[in-house]
Amino acid sequence: MPRKNLTLAGPALALAILLPAAASAADGKPDFTGTWTFAQQRSDDLRGKIAAAVGPDYTVGNKKSEQARVWIRSWLEGVTEDQEKRILTIEHTPTEFKSGMGDEVNIYYFGREATGSGPAGGKLKVTVAWQGEQVVTEEKEAKGKGRITAVYTLQPDGKSLLVNWKLEHGSMQQPLEVRLAFDRVGR
């Protein structure tokens, strides 16, 4: 299966068996593998950006898109409030990139498009690619205009990670773009 939701046994910190961070020897690309903790002080104001992009936390009519918008806001706010979802776990090989917070882990395959299920059950087309020393993942609705793009950038010290995350959906007022900072656990 191209994308799975895996249940992690215990908190993600238990998975802190880390591989070397500087670069993978095989191809000279950065190695993102590890466990990362969310660094709120160096990240964008998530609550403010969610409110501006998604709108109020209640429906403003009875269109189906309003229900989707309110669900998206609730899902995003849940991610910001759940402590387990502040731990990012990444594993990657030359053929796969696995990334997830809490018990939701997405699996992407380098060099090919795959299909998966979105948070609300819709079908997605998912890809991953290297852009220089960055890893870029993209999830697009198979039918619709929803899209999530994440750009992973390992900082030169190998101890910090920036993820530029963008969510686009037709029910939102504007795309949600946030910069998320993470620190490597155990180094």
C-alpha positions in Angstrom: 0.0 0.0 0.0 1.4 3.4 -0.9 0.2 5.3 2.1 -0.7 3.9 5.5 -1.8 5.2 8.9 0.4 3.3 11.3 -0.2 3.1 15.1 3.0 3.8 17.0 3.5 1.7 20.1 4.0 4.3 22.8 5.0 7.9 22.1 7.2 8.7 19.1 10.1 9.3 21.4 10.4 5.6 21.8 11.5 5.5 18.2 14.5 7.7 18.8 17.0 5.2 17.4 18.6 7.7 15.1 20.7 7.2 12.0 23.5 9.7 11.2 22.1 13.1 10.4 24.6 15.0 8.2 24.2 13.1 4.9 23.6 9.7 3.6 26.8 8.2 2.3 25.3 6.6 -0.7 24.1 9.7 -2.6 25.4 12.7 -0.7 21.9 13.9 0.0 20.9 15.0 3.5 19.5 12.3 5.8 16.2 13.5 7.4 15.8 10.2 9.3 15.1 10.7 13.0 12.6 11.9 15.6 12.0 15.7 15.7 10.2 17.8 18.3 8.1 20.8 17.3 9.9 24.2 18.1 6.9 26.5 18.5 9.1 29.6 19.2 10.7 29.4 15.8 7.6 28.4 13.9 4.8 30.6 12.5 1.7 31.4 14.7 -0.4 28.4 13.7 -3.6 29.5 15.4 -3.6 33.0 13.7 -2.7 31.5 10.3 -5.4 28.8 10.6 -8.1 31.4 11.5 -7.0 33.7 8.6 -6.9 31.0 6.0 -9.8 28.7 7.0 -12.3 31.2 8.6 -14.6 30.8 11.6 -15.0 27.5 13.5 -18.7 27.4 12.6 -20.7 27.1 9.4 -22.0 30.2 7.7 -24.7 28.5 5.7 -25.6 25.0 4.9 -23.4 24.4 1.8 -21.4 21.2 1.8 -18.2 23.3 1.4 -18.9 25.0 4.7 -19.0 21.6 6.5 -15.7 20.7 4.8 -14.1 24.0 5.8 -15.2 23.7 9.5 -13.9 20.0 9.5 -10.5 21.2 8.1 -10.3 23.9 10.8 -11.1 21.3 13.5 -8.5 18.9 12.1 -5.8 21.6 12.0 -6.5 22.8 15.5 -6.4 19.2 16.8 -2.9 18.9 15.3 -1.8 22.0 17.1 -3.3 21.0 20.5 -2.3 17.3 20.6 1.1 16.9 22.3 1.8 13.6 20.5 1.3 15.3 17.2 4.1 17.7 18.0 6.6 14.9 17.5 7.6 14.3 13.8 9.1 11.0 12.8 10.9 10.6 9.5 12.5 7.6 7.9 13.9 7.6 4.4 15.7 5.4 2.0 16.7 6.0 -1.6 13.2 4.6 -2.6 10.9 5.7 0.3 10.2 8.8 2.4 8.0 8.2 5.6 6.9 11.2 7.5 4.3 11.6 10.2 3.2 13.2 13.5 1.5 11.2 16.2 0.1 8.0 14.9 -0.4 9.2 11.3 2.5 8.2 9.1 2.5 8.9 5.3 4.6 6.8 3.0 5.8 8.3 -0.3 7.8 6.6 -3.0 10.6 8.4 -4.9 10.2 8.3 -8.7 6.5 7.3 -8.9 3.1 8.7 -8.1 1.0 6.6 -5.8 -2.5 6.8 -4.4 -3.7 7.1 -0.8 -6.5 8.2 1.4 -6.9 11.7 2.8 -7.8 12.5 6.4 -11.5 12.6 5.5 -11.2 9.5 3.3 -11.0 11.0 -0.1 -8.6 9.6 -2.7 -5.2 11.3 -3.1 -2.4 11.2 -5.6 0.9 11.4 -3.6 4.5 12.1 -4.8 7.9 12.8 -3.3 10.9 14.3 -5.0 14.3 15.8 -4.3 14.7 19.5 -5.2 18.4 20.1 -4.6 18.9 19.2 -0.9 15.2 19.5 0.0 12.6 16.9 0.0 9.2 17.9 -1.4 6.0 15.9 -0.8 2.7 16.6 -2.4 -0.8 15.1 -1.9 -3.5 16.2 -4.4 -7.1 15.2 -4.4 -7.8 12.9 -7.3 -11.1 14.7 -7.8 -11.0 18.3 -6.6 -8.6 21.0 -6.0 -7.3 20.2 -2.5 -3.5 19.9 -2.2 -1.0 19.7 0.6 2.7 20.4 -0.2 5.5 20.1 2.3 9.1 21.2 1.7 11.6 19.7 4.1 14.9 21.5 4.7 17.6 20.1 7.0 19.6 23.0 8.5 23.4 22.9 8.2 23.9 21.9 11.9 21.9 18.7 11.2 20.0 19.3 14.4 17.2 21.6 13.1 14.6 21.0 10.4 12.3 23.5 8.7 9.1 22.3 7.0 7.3 24.8 4.8 3.7 23.4 4.7 0.9 24.6 2.4 -2.7 23.5 2.4 -5.0 24.5 -0.4 -8.8 23.7 -0.5 -11.7 25.2 -2.4 -13.7 25.8 0.8 -10.9 27.9 2.4 -10.6 31.7 2.2 -7.0 31.5 1.2 -4.2 28.8 1.2 -2.7 28.1 4.6 1.0 28.5 4.4 3.1 27.9 7.6 6.7 27.4 8.5 7.3 24.7 11.1 10.6 24.4 12.9 11.7 21.1 14.6 14.7 20.1 16.7 16.3 16.6 16.5 15.7 14.5 19.6 18.7 12.9 21.1 21.5 15.0 19.5 
